[in-house]
Amino acid sequence: MNTTKNLSEAVKRIRKQHGLSQSELADIAGISLPSLSRLERGKETIRLDLLTKVAESLGYRLELVPIRRKPLEA
């Protein structure tokens, strides 16, 4: 499963767990309903600013989590 699909499905699942409609979440996040709809369907390249607004509106924050034990060497 690709990252866009994972994120899209997670946003939709968490929105539903909060009992929010797409319209309600779009209003809370300050984004357009079509943008949220495309994000949930994986039809839009996920912009970090859009994902941040949605995540924060749902009580989440985005963080960079290391996946390697050592940083890459220059």
N, C-alpha and C positions, 0 to 999 in steps of 0.2 A: 504494500500500500504506500502511496507517495505522501510526502509531507503536506501538500496542499489538501489532499483528501482527508488526512488525519486531522488537520486543523479545522477544516470545514465541518467535519462530523462532530468534533469536540465542541465547537461554538454552538451548533444546533442542539446537541445533547444538554449542555449546561444551560442554555437559554430555556429549554423546556423544563429542566429541573427547577429553575427559578419561577416557573409558571408565567413566563412572559411570551407575548406574541412577538413576531418579527417587528411589527410596527412599534410596540412599546419599547423594545430594546433599541431600535434605531433612534427613537426620540431621546431615550436616556443617554445613549452614547453620542448623540449629536451628529449622526450620519444619516444619509438618505436610506430610505427603505429599499430601493433597488440595489444599492451597494451591499447592504446586509444580505439581501436575498442571493445575490451573485456570490458573495463570500461563502454562505452556507451551502450553496450548490457546487462550489469549487469552480465557478465559471469566471472568476476574476483572479488575476494575480494578486496575491495577498500582500498588501502594502503594510509596512510596519506601523505607520501612524494609525491606520484603520483598525488593525488588529489590537493595538494598544488601547484605543478608545473602547472597543468592544470588551476586551479582557477586563479593564478597570471597571467598566460598568457592571460587570458580573462578579466583581470582587476578587479578581485575579491580577497578578502583575507578571509581566514578561521579564525573564532573567536569562542571562547567558550562563549556561552551566557547562563546565569543561567536560569534554568527552575523551580527552587524552591525558595521560599521566604527566607528560612533559610538553612544554610549548614547542612549537615548530622552530627549527633553527634557521636563521637568516642566511 
